[in-house]
Amino acid sequence: MPDKAFLPTLAQLRMFVTLAENRHFGTAAEKLSITQPSLSQGLSTLEKGLGLQLIERSTRKVIVTSIGQKLVPYAQAVLEAVDVLEAQIYGGREFLTGQLSIGVIPTIAPYLLPAFLPIVREKFPKLEPTIIEETTPVLMDSLRDGKIDLALIAFPSKEQGFTEISLYTERFIVALPPGHPFEGREDLTLQSLDDVSLLLLNNGHCMHEHVMDLCRLAQVDAGYGRDSVSRAASLTTIIQLIAAGQGCTLLPASAVIAECTRPGISFAQFDPSVPAGRHIGLVFRKSSARAEEFAALGEAIKESYEKTIAAAGPLGLRIE
């Protein structure tokens, strides 16, 4: 029977959340700087007081029970609120300081980080960002489990329980080999995609979904179902295939300076009226008390995007 007078301590909640996030007693104990027996005892006391089993223990793995999964986000919210309260009590936490885990999708990370990280060092010198590059589904799972603080992704996230901050809209360009009939053109339509052999990222990448959506909108067959169509895990690999004359692809505009200055690569652009692009923004847990800080970080991301796009201007990229 649960003890109705029982109130979990912050230490017990931190033990529970850390174990739920890491699914391993040894790892959780190390992060908490306590011994495994102390972690096990603290968790047992919490479960006994609540009258609930939060964790299933076995010799091989740790499983969070269904009721435990329901309670994790509430426990996270309590701990996050306490961290903010503590910062305010002890002189007020400075804006964007300390460690921050930022998830970034692979079609953004390599192109924005060279501009973003120096801007962050200048604007927020006490911030210690950790960058986690993964596909959107993996980042959303990590965000839900508390493994990262926020994520930079292409909208929509198609997830509930998160706050979104829209940052900018990014145009797509067509990367192709030099001498292609489309090289240098700035008036392509979606139907133009029917005249190129498209190379796509693997399923799971949001760019894959964006390109497929455009092809469906234009009633163009991307050929993805054919075994003979090359597929890759990164845009860089696709660019190498294009340089070898194996096809074309769509790239986000921020990738032009990094990818289209390689030997054997050129590009073309869609007419400004064509809706070929994506919306980029930040997403984080609604329970987070750092929305104002994340909005400020979003402004730094927008600045880094604008700087990256401007650098590609001399190449002929149309800046809109």
Secondary structure, 3 states (H helix, E strand, C coil): CCCCCCCCCHHHHHHHHHHHHHCCHHHHHHHHCCCHHHHHHHHHHHHHHHCCCCEEECCCCEEECHHHHHHHHHHHHHHHHHHHHHHHHCCCCCCCCEEEEEEECCCCHHHHHHHHHHHHHHHCCCEEEEEEECCHHHHHHHHHCCCCCEEEEEECCCCCCEEEEEEEEEEEEEEECCCCCCCCCCCECHHHHHHCCECEECCCCHHHHHHHHHHHHCCCCCCCCCCCCCEECCHHHHHHHHHCCCCEEEEEHHHHHHHCCCCCCEEEEECCCCCCEEEEEEEEECCCCCHHHHHHHHHHHHHHHHHHHHHCHHHCCCCC
